[in-house]
Amino acid sequence: MIIPEELVNDRYWYSLMLIFHGSKKLRSYWTNEYIDFKHRTIEVDRLKAISKTWSKSEKFMLRLALHLFNGRDKVDLGNMDYLDEHNTALALKALNFRYGR
């Protein structure tokens, strides 16, 4: 599933996409079942329910992606300590895209 052209420069959608595409775990959830570009929605509650058994780092990456997308889902940046080098770089890249000016 590819992000529509009009959303490529949208800081909310693109930061979400960066994390979903860069995360091995989340990549498999970048589907029409969870992401609806037509209605511009994400199945947040379903994704959170699915993630209950995931590792702390995987849960953090999902929470960060959702926070960058909607701002309502809170994230504790202290949990970045659980990330490996790849996911730390990915998280920082997404944060910079979303909040960098």
C-alpha positions as CSV (number, residue, x, y, z in Angstrom):
1,M,0.0,0.0,0.0
2,I,1.4,3.3,-1.1
3,I,0.7,6.7,0.5
4,P,-1.3,8.9,-1.8
5,E,0.7,11.7,-3.5
6,E,-1.2,14.5,-1.7
7,L,-0.2,13.0,1.7
8,V,3.5,12.6,1.0
9,N,4.3,16.1,2.3
10,D,1.8,16.0,5.1
11,R,3.8,15.9,8.3
12,Y,1.3,13.8,10.2
13,W,0.8,11.1,7.5
14,Y,4.4,11.0,6.4
15,S,5.9,10.6,9.9
16,L,3.4,7.8,10.5
17,M,4.5,6.2,7.2
18,L,8.2,6.5,8.0
19,I,7.7,4.5,11.2
20,F,5.4,1.9,9.7
21,H,7.6,1.3,6.7
22,G,10.9,1.3,8.7
23,S,9.7,-1.0,11.4
24,K,9.8,-4.7,10.6
25,K,6.8,-5.4,12.9
26,L,4.6,-2.5,11.8
27,R,5.2,-2.9,8.1
28,S,2.8,-5.9,8.0
29,Y,0.0,-3.7,9.4
30,W,0.4,-1.0,6.7
31,T,-2.7,-2.4,4.9
32,N,-6.2,-1.3,4.0
33,E,-7.4,-3.3,7.0
34,Y,-5.8,-0.8,9.4
35,I,-5.2,2.3,7.3
36,D,-8.0,4.0,5.3
37,F,-6.6,6.7,3.0
38,K,-10.1,7.4,1.5
39,H,-11.5,8.4,4.8
40,R,-8.1,9.5,6.2
41,T,-8.4,7.2,9.3
42,I,-6.4,4.7,11.2
43,E,-7.8,1.8,13.2
44,V,-6.0,3.0,16.4
45,D,-7.9,0.9,18.9
46,R,-7.4,-2.3,16.8
47,L,-3.7,-1.6,16.5
48,K,-3.4,-1.0,20.2
49,A,-5.2,-4.2,21.0
50,I,-3.0,-6.2,18.7
51,S,0.1,-4.8,20.2
52,K,-0.6,-5.9,23.8
53,T,1.7,-8.9,23.4
54,W,4.5,-7.1,21.5
55,S,7.9,-6.2,23.0
56,K,8.4,-2.8,24.7
57,S,10.3,-1.5,21.7
58,E,7.6,-2.6,19.3
59,K,4.8,-1.0,21.4
60,F,6.8,2.2,21.7
61,M,7.2,2.4,17.9
62,L,3.5,2.0,17.4
63,R,2.7,4.5,20.1
64,L,5.1,7.0,18.6
65,A,3.7,6.6,15.1
66,L,0.2,7.2,16.4
67,H,1.3,10.2,18.5
68,L,3.0,11.7,15.5
69,F,-0.1,11.1,13.5
70,N,-2.8,12.4,15.8
71,G,-1.2,13.9,18.9
72,R,-3.7,12.3,21.2
73,D,-1.9,9.1,21.8
74,K,0.7,9.9,24.5
75,V,4.2,8.5,24.3
76,D,6.9,8.3,27.0
77,L,10.2,9.2,25.3
78,G,12.0,7.5,28.1
79,N,11.0,4.3,26.5
80,M,13.4,5.0,23.6
81,D,15.9,3.3,25.8
82,Y,14.4,0.0,24.6
83,L,15.1,0.7,21.0
84,D,18.0,-0.6,19.0
85,E,20.2,1.6,16.8
86,H,18.0,1.2,13.7
87,N,14.7,2.1,15.5
88,T,16.3,5.0,17.4
89,A,17.4,6.5,14.1
90,L,14.0,5.9,12.6
91,A,12.2,7.4,15.6
92,L,14.4,10.5,15.5
93,K,13.9,10.9,11.7
94,A,10.1,10.7,12.2
95,L,10.2,13.1,15.1
96,N,12.3,15.6,13.0
97,F,9.9,15.3,10.1
98,R,6.9,15.9,12.2
99,Y,8.2,18.7,14.5
100,G,11.2,20.0,12.6
101,R,10.7,23.4,11.2
